[in-house]
Amino acid sequence: MSVDEQFQKAADDIKNLKSRPTDEELLELYALFKQATVGDINTERPGLFELKAKAKWDAWNGKKGMPTEEAKLAYITRAKQLIETYGLN
């Protein structure tokens, strides 16, 4: 299975976890997914009162410079860890 196929399978599987991961785990997955699919962050940091959007922006910005392939592999690894921890429906 290619890295792209593994990445897509991980992205599909992660939607079927038995229970919700922590906010930190979700932010890590979000940042890796965005870096893998979009690349370096391409938007302005959200305003002061947009706490959720700022947290997501900061997480993604923390992956700045990570190559797409590396981000996909990191996402696959992290998704597998979460699947082991939380299980699938």
PDB file as gemmi writes it, atoms N, CA and C in Angstrom:
CRYST1    1.000    1.000    1.000  90.00  90.00  90.00 P 1                      
ATOM      1  N   MET A   1       0.851  -1.178   0.000  1.00  0.00           N  
ATOM      2  CA  MET A   1       0.000   0.000   0.000  1.00  0.00           C  
ATOM      3  C   MET A   1       0.899   1.245   0.000  1.00  0.00           C  
ATOM      4  N   SER A   2       0.601   2.198  -0.855  1.00  0.00           N  
ATOM      5  CA  SER A   2       1.406   3.417  -0.950  1.00  0.00           C  
ATOM      6  C   SER A   2       1.171   4.310   0.268  1.00  0.00           C  
ATOM      7  N   VAL A   3       2.055   5.273   0.453  1.00  0.00           N  
ATOM      8  CA  VAL A   3       1.912   6.217   1.567  1.00  0.00           C  
ATOM      9  C   VAL A   3       0.599   6.974   1.431  1.00  0.00           C  
ATOM     10  N   ASP A   4       0.256   7.394   0.224  1.00  0.00           N  
ATOM     11  CA  ASP A   4      -1.005   8.115   0.014  1.00  0.00           C  
ATOM     12  C   ASP A   4      -2.215   7.253   0.394  1.00  0.00           C  
ATOM     13  N   GLU A   5      -2.176   5.970   0.042  1.00  0.00           N  
ATOM     14  CA  GLU A   5      -3.275   5.065   0.374  1.00  0.00           C  
ATOM     15  C   GLU A   5      -3.358   4.845   1.893  1.00  0.00           C  
ATOM     16  N   GLN A   6      -2.191   4.684   2.535  1.00  0.00           N  
ATOM     17  CA  GLN A   6      -2.155   4.525   3.988  1.00  0.00           C  
ATOM     18  C   GLN A   6      -2.685   5.780   4.684  1.00  0.00           C  
ATOM     19  N   PHE A   7      -2.296   6.939   4.144  1.00  0.00           N  
ATOM     20  CA  PHE A   7      -2.740   8.209   4.708  1.00  0.00           C  
ATOM     21  C   PHE A   7      -4.257   8.330   4.602  1.00  0.00           C  
ATOM     22  N   GLN A   8      -4.812   8.008   3.450  1.00  0.00           N  
ATOM     23  CA  GLN A   8      -6.257   8.100   3.259  1.00  0.00           C  
ATOM     24  C   GLN A   8      -6.993   7.121   4.167  1.00  0.00           C  
ATOM     25  N   LYS A   9      -6.456   5.907   4.307  1.00  0.00           N  
ATOM     26  CA  LYS A   9      -7.076   4.906   5.185  1.00  0.00           C  
ATOM     27  C   LYS A   9      -7.043   5.394   6.636  1.00  0.00           C  
ATOM     28  N   ALA A  10      -5.904   5.960   7.066  1.00  0.00           N  
ATOM     29  CA  ALA A  10      -5.790   6.476   8.431  1.00  0.00           C  
ATOM     30  C   ALA A  10      -6.796   7.608   8.660  1.00  0.00           C  
ATOM     31  N   ALA A  11      -6.924   8.499   7.674  1.00  0.00           N  
ATOM     32  CA  ALA A  11      -7.867   9.621   7.781  1.00  0.00           C  
ATOM     33  C   ALA A  11      -9.305   9.116   7.870  1.00  0.00           C  
ATOM     34  N   ASP A  12      -9.617   8.056   7.140  1.00  0.00           N  
ATOM     35  CA  ASP A  12     -10.966   7.475   7.200  1.00  0.00           C  
ATOM     36  C   ASP A  12     -11.190   6.752   8.528  1.00  0.00           C  
ATOM     37  N   ASP A  13     -10.199   5.971   8.957  1.00  0.00           N  
ATOM     38  CA  ASP A  13     -10.323   5.200  10.193  1.00  0.00           C  
ATOM     39  C   ASP A  13     -10.470   6.089  11.423  1.00  0.00           C  
ATOM     40  N   ILE A  14      -9.761   7.201  11.436  1.00  0.00           N  
ATOM     41  CA  ILE A  14      -9.749   8.064  12.621  1.00  0.00           C  
ATOM     42  C   ILE A  14     -11.142   8.642  12.900  1.00  0.00           C  
ATOM     43  N   LYS A  15     -11.987   8.685  11.891  1.00  0.00           N  
ATOM     44  CA  LYS A  15     -13.357   9.194  12.056  1.00  0.00           C  
ATOM     45  C   LYS A  15     -14.250   8.194  12.781  1.00  0.00           C  
ATOM     46  N   ASN A  16     -13.759   6.963  12.958  1.00  0.00           N  
ATOM     47  CA  ASN A  16     -14.578   5.900  13.553  1.00  0.00           C  
ATOM     48  C   ASN A  16     -14.052   5.420  14.899  1.00  0.00           C  
ATOM     49  N   LEU A  17     -13.389   6.291  15.629  1.00  0.00           N  
ATOM     50  CA  LEU A  17     -12.901   5.918  16.953  1.00  0.00           C  
ATOM     51  C   LEU A  17     -14.074   5.721  17.901  1.00  0.00           C  
ATOM     52  N   LYS A  18     -13.933   4.788  18.854  1.00  0.00           N  
ATOM     53  CA  LYS A  18     -14.997   4.512  19.819  1.00  0.00           C  
ATOM     54  C   LYS A  18     -15.243   5.694  20.744  1.00  0.00           C  
ATOM     55  N   SER A  19     -14.170   6.374  21.143  1.00  0.00           N  
ATOM     56  CA  SER A  19     -14.338   7.549  21.997  1.00  0.00           C  
ATOM     57  C   SER A  19     -13.468   8.687  21.481  1.00  0.00           C  
ATOM     58  N   ARG A  20     -13.763   9.877  21.959  1.00  0.00           N  
ATOM     59  CA  ARG A  20     -13.112  11.089  21.470  1.00  0.00           C  
ATOM     60  C   ARG A  20     -11.725  11.251  22.100  1.00  0.00           C  
ATOM     61  N   PRO A  21     -10.704  11.464  21.261  1.00  0.00           N  
ATOM     62  CA  PRO A  21      -9.362  11.755  21.794  1.00  0.00           C  
ATOM     63  C   PRO A  21      -9.346  13.098  22.528  1.00  0.00           C  
ATOM     64  N   THR A  22      -8.257  13.365  23.231  1.00  0.00           N  
ATOM     65  CA  THR A  22      -8.122  14.633  23.936  1.00  0.00           C  
ATOM     66  C   THR A  22      -7.984  15.770  22.928  1.00  0.00           C  
ATOM     67  N   ASP A  23      -8.201  16.974  23.408  1.00  0.00           N  
ATOM     68  CA  ASP A  23      -8.046  18.152  22.542  1.00  0.00           C  
ATOM     69  C   ASP A  23      -6.631  18.222  21.971  1.00  0.00           C  
ATOM     70  N   GLU A  24      -5.628  17.905  22.788  1.00  0.00           N  
ATOM     71  CA  GLU A  24      -4.233  17.949  22.334  1.00  0.00           C  
ATOM     72  C   GLU A  24      -3.986  16.935  21.220  1.00  0.00           C  
ATOM     73  N   GLU A  25      -4.558  15.740  21.379  1.00  0.00           N  
ATOM     74  CA  GLU A  25      -4.405  14.706  20.351  1.00  0.00           C  
ATOM     75  C   GLU A  25      -5.082  15.129  19.050  1.00  0.00           C  
ATOM     76  N   LEU A  26      -6.257  15.716  19.181  1.00  0.00           N  
ATOM     77  CA  LEU A  26      -6.981  16.182  17.994  1.00  0.00           C  
ATOM     78  C   LEU A  26      -6.238  17.315  17.294  1.00  0.00           C  
ATOM     79  N   LEU A  27      -5.653  18.227  18.067  1.00  0.00           N  
ATOM     80  CA  LEU A  27      -4.882  19.323  17.468  1.00  0.00           C  
ATOM     81  C   LEU A  27      -3.667  18.787  16.718  1.00  0.00           C  
ATOM     82  N   GLU A  28      -3.008  17.791  17.284  1.00  0.00           N  
ATOM     83  CA  GLU A  28      -1.845  17.181  16.625  1.00  0.00           C  
ATOM     84  C   GLU A  28      -2.259  16.546  15.297  1.00  0.00           C  
ATOM     85  N   LEU A  29      -3.356  15.809  15.307  1.00  0.00           N  
ATOM     86  CA  LEU A  29      -3.850  15.189  14.073  1.00  0.00           C  
ATOM     87  C   LEU A  29      -4.221  16.254  13.043  1.00  0.00           C  
ATOM     88  N   TYR A  30      -4.912  17.282  13.497  1.00  0.00           N  
ATOM     89  CA  TYR A  30      -5.318  18.371  12.608  1.00  0.00           C  
ATOM     90  C   TYR A  30      -4.099  19.000  11.941  1.00  0.00           C  
ATOM     91  N   ALA A  31      -3.091  19.326  12.755  1.00  0.00           N  
ATOM     92  CA  ALA A  31      -1.895  19.989  12.235  1.00  0.00           C  
ATOM     93  C   ALA A  31      -1.174  19.111  11.221  1.00  0.00           C  
ATOM     94  N   LEU A  32      -1.040  17.836  11.532  1.00  0.00           N  
ATOM     95  CA  LEU A  32      -0.374  16.916  10.601  1.00  0.00           C  
ATOM     96  C   LEU A  32      -1.182  16.753   9.319  1.00  0.00           C  
ATOM     97  N   PHE A  33      -2.510  16.669   9.444  1.00  0.00           N  
ATOM     98  CA  PHE A  33      -3.358  16.528   8.265  1.00  0.00           C  
ATOM     99  C   PHE A  33      -3.234  17.754   7.358  1.00  0.00           C  
ATOM    100  N   LYS A  34      -3.327  18.934   7.954  1.00  0.00           N  
ATOM    101  CA  LYS A  34      -3.232  20.158   7.158  1.00  0.00           C  
ATOM    102  C   LYS A  34      -1.858  20.287   6.495  1.00  0.00           C  
ATOM    103  N   GLN A  35      -0.802  19.957   7.236  1.00  0.00           N  
ATOM    104  CA  GLN A  35       0.547  20.044   6.674  1.00  0.00           C  
ATOM    105  C   GLN A  35       0.709  19.047   5.525  1.00  0.00           C  
ATOM    106  N   ALA A  36       0.107  17.870   5.676  1.00  0.00           N  
ATOM    107  CA  ALA A  36       0.200  16.829   4.653  1.00  0.00           C  
ATOM    108  C   ALA A  36      -0.616  17.167   3.410  1.00  0.00           C  
ATOM    109  N   THR A  37      -1.737  17.851   3.585  1.00  0.00           N  
ATOM    110  CA  THR A  37      -2.621  18.106   2.450  1.00  0.00           C  
ATOM    111  C   THR A  37      -2.488  19.499   1.848  1.00  0.00           C  
ATOM    112  N   VAL A  38      -2.121  20.489   2.664  1.00  0.00           N  
ATOM    113  CA  VAL A  38      -2.031  21.870   2.180  1.00  0.00           C  
ATOM    114  C   VAL A  38      -0.583  22.343   2.123  1.00  0.00           C  
ATOM    115  N   GLY A  39       0.219  21.907   3.094  1.00  0.00           N  
ATOM    116  CA  GLY A  39       1.594  22.402   3.212  1.00  0.00           C  
ATOM    117  C   GLY A  39       1.658  23.456   4.296  1.00  0.00           C  
ATOM    118  N   ASP A  40       2.646  24.330   4.208  1.00  0.00           N  
ATOM    119  CA  ASP A  40       2.815  25.369   5.223  1.00  0.00           C  
ATOM    120  C   ASP A  40       1.569  26.239   5.319  1.00  0.00           C  
ATOM    121  N   ILE A  41       1.303  26.688   6.533  1.00  0.00           N  
ATOM    122  CA  ILE A  41       0.113  27.497   6.798  1.00  0.00           C  
ATOM    123  C   ILE A  41       0.084  28.714   5.874  1.00  0.00           C  
ATOM    124  N   ASN A  42      -1.119  29.020   5.393  1.00  0.00           N  
ATOM    125  CA  ASN A  42      -1.258  30.069   4.380  1.00  0.00           C  
ATOM    126  C   ASN A  42      -2.330  31.096   4.748  1.00  0.00           C  
ATOM    127  N   THR A  43      -2.632  31.204   6.047  1.00  0.00           N  
ATOM    128  CA  THR A  43      -3.645  32.154   6.498  1.00  0.00           C  
ATOM    129  C   THR A  43      -3.096  32.986   7.649  1.00  0.00           C  
ATOM    130  N   GLU A  44      -3.768  34.081   7.917  1.00  0.00           N  
ATOM    131  CA  GLU A  44      -3.406  34.935   9.052  1.00  0.00           C  
ATOM    132  C   GLU A  44      -3.886  34.293  10.336  1.00  0.00           C  
ATOM    133  N   ARG A  45      -3.209  34.600  11.440  1.00  0.00           N  
ATOM    134  CA  ARG A  45      -3.621  34.079  12.743  1.00  0.00           C  
ATOM    135  C   ARG A  45      -4.957  34.712  13.122  1.00  0.00           C  
ATOM    136  N   PRO A  46      -5.898  33.885  13.592  1.00  0.00           N  
ATOM    137  CA  PRO A  46      -7.219  34.402  13.976  1.00  0.00           C  
ATOM    138  C   PRO A  46      -7.137  35.411  15.119  1.00  0.00           C  
ATOM    139  N   GLY A  47      -8.232  36.138  15.293  1.00  0.00           N  
ATOM    140  CA  GLY A  47      -8.309  37.184  16.308  1.00  0.00           C  
ATOM    141  C   GLY A  47      -8.309  36.667  17.737  1.00  0.00           C  
ATOM    142  N   LEU A  48      -8.199  37.591  18.642  1.00  0.00           N  
ATOM    143  CA  LEU A  48      -8.044  37.341  20.066  1.00  0.00           C  
ATOM    144  C   LEU A  48      -9.131  36.445  20.662  1.00  0.00           C  
ATOM    145  N   PHE A  49     -10.361  36.600  20.234  1.00  0.00           N  
ATOM    146  CA  PHE A  49     -11.469  35.884  20.851  1.00  0.00           C  
ATOM    147  C   PHE A  49     -11.829  34.577  20.146  1.00  0.00           C  
ATOM    148  N   GLU A  50     -11.115  34.241  19.115  1.00  0.00           N  
ATOM    149  CA  GLU A  50     -11.359  32.992  18.383  1.00  0.00           C  
ATOM    150  C   GLU A  50     -10.417  31.917  18.915  1.00  0.00           C  
ATOM    151  N   LEU A  51     -10.704  31.439  20.117  1.00  0.00           N  
ATOM    152  CA  LEU A  51      -9.789  30.544  20.825  1.00  0.00           C  
ATOM    153  C   LEU A  51      -9.558  29.225  20.101  1.00  0.00           C  
ATOM    154  N   LYS A  52     -10.625  28.588  19.635  1.00  0.00           N  
ATOM    155  CA  LYS A  52     -10.478  27.306  18.941  1.00  0.00           C  
ATOM    156  C   LYS A  52      -9.688  27.484  17.643  1.00  0.00           C  
ATOM    157  N   ALA A  53     -10.034  28.502  16.879  1.00  0.00           N  
ATOM    158  CA  ALA A  53      -9.345  28.760  15.610  1.00  0.00           C  
ATOM    159  C   ALA A  53      -7.874  29.088  15.845  1.00  0.00           C  
ATOM    160  N   LYS A  54      -7.582  29.835  16.909  1.00  0.00           N  
ATOM    161  CA  LYS A  54      -6.180  30.160  17.226  1.00  0.00           C  
ATOM    162  C   LYS A  54      -5.400  28.907  17.605  1.00  0.00           C  
ATOM    163  N   ALA A  55      -6.010  28.031  18.375  1.00  0.00           N  
ATOM    164  CA  ALA A  55      -5.343  26.790  18.778  1.00  0.00           C  
ATOM    165  C   ALA A  55      -5.032  25.932  17.554  1.00  0.00           C  
ATOM    166  N   LYS A  56      -5.966  25.848  16.631  1.00  0.00           N  
ATOM    167  CA  LYS A  56      -5.740  25.076  15.406  1.00  0.00           C  
ATOM    168  C   LYS A  56      -4.651  25.734  14.556  1.00  0.00           C  
ATOM    169  N   TRP A  57      -4.697  27.051  14.444  1.00  0.00           N  
ATOM    170  CA  TRP A  57      -3.697  27.781  13.669  1.00  0.00           C  
ATOM    171  C   TRP A  57      -2.303  27.564  14.273  1.00  0.00           C  
ATOM    172  N   ASP A  58      -2.201  27.688  15.587  1.00  0.00           N  
ATOM    173  CA  ASP A  58      -0.907  27.509  16.260  1.00  0.00           C  
ATOM    174  C   ASP A  58      -0.368  26.094  16.070  1.00  0.00           C  
ATOM    175  N   ALA A  59      -1.250  25.106  16.162  1.00  0.00           N  
ATOM    176  CA  ALA A  59      -0.822  23.716  15.983  1.00  0.00           C  
ATOM    177  C   ALA A  59      -0.286  23.501  14.570  1.00  0.00           C  
ATOM    178  N   TRP A  60      -1.017  23.996  13.580  1.00  0.00           N  
ATOM    179  CA  TRP A  60      -0.589  23.843  12.186  1.00  0.00           C  
ATOM    180  C   TRP A  60       0.696  24.621  11.942  1.00  0.00           C  
ATOM    181  N   ASN A  61       0.774  25.832  12.457  1.00  0.00           N  
ATOM    182  CA  ASN A  61       1.970  26.652  12.276  1.00  0.00           C  
ATOM    183  C   ASN A  61       3.203  25.964  12.883  1.00  0.00           C  
ATOM    184  N   GLY A  62       2.997  25.160  13.913  1.00  0.00           N  
ATOM    185  CA  GLY A  62       4.087  24.423  14.539  1.00  0.00           C  
ATOM    186  C   GLY A  62       4.692  23.363  13.631  1.00  0.00           C  
ATOM    187  N   LYS A  63       4.001  23.010  12.577  1.00  0.00           N  
ATOM    188  CA  LYS A  63       4.502  22.010  11.612  1.00  0.00           C  
ATOM    189  C   LYS A  63       5.144  22.672  10.393  1.00  0.00           C  
ATOM    190  N   LYS A  64       5.235  23.986  10.404  1.00  0.00           N  
ATOM    191  CA  LYS A  64       5.778  24.740   9.271  1.00  0.00           C  
ATOM    192  C   LYS A  64       7.147  24.196   8.865  1.00  0.00           C  
ATOM    193  N   GLY A  65       7.319  23.968   7.577  1.00  0.00           N  
ATOM    194  CA  GLY A  65       8.585  23.475   7.057  1.00  0.00           C  
ATOM    195  C   GLY A  65       8.668  21.959   6.967  1.00  0.00           C  
ATOM    196  N   MET A  66       7.722  21.246   7.586  1.00  0.00           N  
ATOM    197  CA  MET A  66       7.723  19.781   7.521  1.00  0.00           C  
ATOM    198  C   MET A  66       7.308  19.355   6.108  1.00  0.00           C  
ATOM    199  N   PRO A  67       8.105  18.508   5.462  1.00  0.00           N  
ATOM    200  CA  PRO A  67       7.736  18.049   4.123  1.00  0.00           C  
ATOM    201  C   PRO A  67       6.420  17.261   4.125  1.00  0.00           C  
ATOM    202  N   THR A  68       5.699  17.316   3.033  1.00  0.00           N  
ATOM    203  CA  THR A  68       4.406  16.650   2.896  1.00  0.00           C  
ATOM    204  C   THR A  68       4.499  15.168   3.227  1.00  0.00           C  
ATOM    205  N   GLU A  69       5.463  14.495   2.665  1.00  0.00           N  
ATOM    206  CA  GLU A  69       5.616  13.042   2.877  1.00  0.00           C  
ATOM    207  C   GLU A  69       5.852  12.738   4.359  1.00  0.00           C  
ATOM    208  N   GLU A  70       6.685  13.527   4.995  1.00  0.00           N  
ATOM    209  CA  GLU A  70       6.970  13.345   6.421  1.00  0.00           C  
ATOM    210  C   GLU A  70       5.710  13.573   7.258  1.00  0.00           C  
ATOM    211  N   ALA A  71       4.921  14.577   6.895  1.00  0.00           N  
ATOM    212  CA  ALA A  71       3.676  14.859   7.610  1.00  0.00           C  
ATOM    213  C   ALA A  71       2.690  13.702   7.442  1.00  0.00           C  
ATOM    214  N   LYS A  72       2.621  13.132   6.251  1.00  0.00           N  
ATOM    215  CA  LYS A  72       1.729  11.987   6.018  1.00  0.00           C  
ATOM    216  C   LYS A  72       2.148  10.798   6.868  1.00  0.00           C  
ATOM    217  N   LEU A  73       3.434  10.520   6.897  1.00  0.00           N  
ATOM    218  CA  LEU A  73       3.932   9.395   7.692  1.00  0.00           C  
ATOM    219  C   LEU A  73       3.683   9.620   9.179  1.00  0.00           C  
ATOM    220  N   ALA A  74       3.890  10.840   9.654  1.00  0.00           N  
ATOM    221  CA  ALA A  74       3.639  11.165  11.057  1.00  0.00           C  
ATOM    222  C   ALA A  74       2.152  11.029  11.377  1.00  0.00           C  
ATOM    223  N   TYR A  75       1.291  11.447  10.455  1.00  0.00           N  
ATOM    224  CA  TYR A  75      -0.157  11.321  10.651  1.00  0.00           C  
ATOM    225  C   TYR A  75      -0.548   9.851  10.748  1.00  0.00           C  
ATOM    226  N   ILE A  76      -0.024   9.034   9.853  1.00  0.00           N  
ATOM    227  CA  ILE A  76      -0.322   7.596   9.854  1.00  0.00           C  
ATOM    228  C   ILE A  76       0.087   6.971  11.185  1.00  0.00           C  
ATOM    229  N   THR A  77       1.285   7.296  11.645  1.00  0.00           N  
ATOM    230  CA  THR A  77       1.782   6.761  12.912  1.00  0.00           C  
ATOM    231  C   THR A  77       0.900   7.191  14.075  1.00  0.00           C  
ATOM    232  N   ARG A  78       0.567   8.476  14.127  1.00  0.00           N  
ATOM    233  CA  ARG A  78      -0.250   9.005  15.227  1.00  0.00           C  
ATOM    234  C   ARG A  78      -1.658   8.412  15.188  1.00  0.00           C  
ATOM    235  N   ALA A  79      -2.217   8.274  13.995  1.00  0.00           N  
ATOM    236  CA  ALA A  79      -3.555   7.686  13.861  1.00  0.00           C  
ATOM    237  C   ALA A  79      -3.554   6.245  14.372  1.00  0.00           C  
ATOM    238  N   LYS A  80      -2.523   5.481  14.041  1.00  0.00           N  
ATOM    239  CA  LYS A  80      -2.435   4.095  14.513  1.00  0.00           C  
ATOM    240  C   LYS A  80      -2.367   4.053  16.035  1.00  0.00           C  
ATOM    241  N   GLN A  81      -1.623   4.977  16.629  1.00  0.00           N  
ATOM    242  CA  GLN A  81      -1.525   5.026  18.100  1.00  0.00           C  
ATOM    243  C   GLN A  81      -2.896   5.313  18.716  1.00  0.00           C  
ATOM    244  N   LEU A  82      -3.613   6.259  18.133  1.00  0.00           N  
ATOM    245  CA  LEU A  82      -4.938   6.606  18.666  1.00  0.00           C  
ATOM    246  C   LEU A  82      -5.941   5.470  18.471  1.00  0.00           C  
ATOM    247  N   ILE A  83      -5.833   4.766  17.368  1.00  0.00           N  
ATOM    248  CA  ILE A  83      -6.715   3.619  17.118  1.00  0.00           C  
ATOM    249  C   ILE A  83      -6.435   2.529  18.152  1.00  0.00           C  
ATOM    250  N   GLU A  84      -5.168   2.307  18.477  1.00  0.00           N  
ATOM    251  CA  GLU A  84      -4.820   1.327  19.510  1.00  0.00           C  
ATOM    252  C   GLU A  84      -5.360   1.768  20.871  1.00  0.00           C  
ATOM    253  N   THR A  85      -5.295   3.052  21.153  1.00  0.00           N  
ATOM    254  CA  THR A  85      -5.740   3.573  22.450  1.00  0.00           C  
ATOM    255  C   THR A  85      -7.256   3.575  22.572  1.00  0.00           C  
ATOM    256  N   TYR A  86      -7.948   4.066  21.552  1.00  0.00           N  
ATOM    257  CA  TYR A  86      -9.398   4.282  21.637  1.00  0.00           C  
ATOM    258  C   TYR A  86     -10.236   3.210  20.955  1.00  0.00           C  
ATOM    259  N   GLY A  87      -9.649   2.437  20.045  1.00  0.00           N  
ATOM    260  CA  GLY A  87     -10.382   1.414  19.321  1.00  0.00           C  
ATOM    261  C   GLY A  87     -11.301   1.995  18.254  1.00  0.00           C  
ATOM    262  N   LEU A  88     -11.740   1.134  17.360  1.00  0.00           N  
ATOM    263  CA  LEU A  88     -12.646   1.545  16.283  1.00  0.00           C  
ATOM    264  C   LEU A  88     -14.043   1.005  16.530  1.00  0.00           C  
ATOM    265  N   ASN A  89     -15.034   1.740  16.030  1.00  0.00           N  
ATOM    266  CA  ASN A  89     -16.431   1.271  16.118  1.00  0.00           C  
ATOM    267  C   ASN A  89     -16.642   0.109  15.192  1.00  0.00           C  
TER     268      ASN A  89                                                      
END                                                                             
